[in-house]
């Protein structure tokens, strides 16, 4: 391979990383902008979760579909279409006059994001070999970790200096840069084996993911078994005493069983499937996906609750919040250099475990510092350690999952790996959101009961604080008559944020334990890959 081709590959990796940055920044930039969105559009706490989760729901639902389509129609082509759709939806989000239209725009963004992420992974998997692949995955993973924290900084600056709407508008120039750069530097690739798309499998995969994420988001609102709040859509009202949440879970389970059965049937007939079930015979792929899903349950959980706590309890503005979270980005970017230095020398699985241990220490440390009168100083080192762990764990785990996958199946494999991560992330955000708001509600109600506040007034205050995702605390503090209630609300919201952080740490600890299933094969894989690359 001549020098020009090598330079072009690495230049292409730069633009691929910017494409990953586009979707990761957008998924985290919203967290800092949410308080301003709440104030302008008057959205509820459930709508707050939907602004964040609408994107994740569609994203997770279509990753398998687009991963498979990329193998057939071209990975670069699908990624470019994804960038165009994502940028167009960003325009709609920046102009949204209501919470409902903002959520709809986020749904469309999810489609674009689902076209981008698995294609970036499969392009890297098909383009790089040996030690170079490990370095490329390190760059890709550190980009995810770093941009997860740069997003709040960028969003904080745009929201404070201009408007939360610019947090979405920034995607337009980034999209233009990506399209031009990818066309100039990234070669097209596709699978040599061209077959008809598994349409039934695609439908069943969506029917598995979408109801599952819906149920986890809306369980707190509609009730986990019986109806707590009656759902209404337009003029139609849910007619049953049974909540729609267990119904959604049942649909997801049935669809999952049908998806697996359908896939096995098509494989026996020698036909193509949306998910190559044979890939799960590869131990590194099977066990790595399990670990990735569990890790993602807690990996970005703190980014959900921390911006709300910093702004509504501590009193930071959006820019100050973003600056504080920059410590996470710095840690992740440092991890890129660390991972590159150890590539080929230390087994990837040990880098993953070291990264997860750093994440646990960072998140638990943040949890211990959370209090109504906390200061920003002690948070910085723990956020840095957390970011360092994210950067180390994300890329190397991806490398382990895809290391033994043949390039012809890289799109399907990348889609599967991304789906495992996004499903874990969706479950994590839904669970941590429930922990945050449920704990806040329970602690605040108990505190107000101890003060002898009448039940009607207590319920009103709790509802105001929880439904506004904490924004009502500022209003309570503004009036001398309710300042005591604001003090109680700050303490309760701090307890809720702390509980969410400890829950995230527990998920990460479970993820660390799950990496033990990767076994000795993962410990030998990188040196073998490096030697293969040297002899290629």
MODA-V471872 format. One line per field, one symbol per residue. phi: phi as a letter, one per 40 degrees, with the letter a starting at -180 (. if undefined). psi: psi as a letter, one per 30 degrees, with the letter a starting at -180 (. if undefined). A space follows every 10 residues. Layout:
phi = ???
psi = ???
This chain:
phi = .ccccccccc cccccccccc ddccdccbcc dccddccdcc cfcccccdcc dccdccccdc cbcccccccc ccchccdccc cccccccccc ccccbccbcc ccccccccdc cccccccccc cccccccbbf cccccccccd cccccccccc dccccccccc cbaccccccc cccccccccc ccccbbccaa cccbbccccc cccccccccc cccdccccdc cchcbcccbc cbbgccbdcb cccccccccc cccccccccc cccccccccg bcbcbccccc ccdccccccc ccccccdbcb cccccccccc ccbcgccccc ccccccdccc cccccccccc cccgbbddcc cdcccccccc ccccccdccc acbcbcdccc cccccccdcc cccccccccc ccdbccdcbc cccccccccd cccccccccc cccccdcccd cccccccccc cgcddccdcc cdccccccfg ccccccccbd cbcccccccc cccccccccc cccccccccc ccccccccgc dcccccdccc cccccc
psi = kleeeeeeee eeeeeeeeee eeeeeeffee eefeeeeeee fhlleeeeee eefeeeeeee egeeefeeee eefkeeeeee eeeeeeeeee eeefgkflee eeeeeeeeee eeeffeefee eeeeefellb eeeeeeeeee efeeeeffee eeeeeeeeee edlffffeff feeeeeeeee eeeffkkkll kfjjlkkiee eeeeeefeee eeeeeeefee efkfdlkekk kkjbgkkkfl fklfefeeee eeeeeeeeee eeeeeeeefg lllekjffff fjeeeeeeee eeeeefefeg effeeeeeee efefglleee eeeeffeeee eeeeeeeeee efkfekkeee eeeeeeeeee eeeeeeeffk lfgllfefee eeeeeeeeee eeeeeeeeee efegkkefge eeeeeeeeee eeeeeeeeee eeeeeeeeee eeeeeeeeef fgkkeeeeee eeeeeefghf ffeeeeffkf fgeeeeeeee eeeeeeeeee eeeeeeeeee eeefffffaf efffeeeeee eeeff.
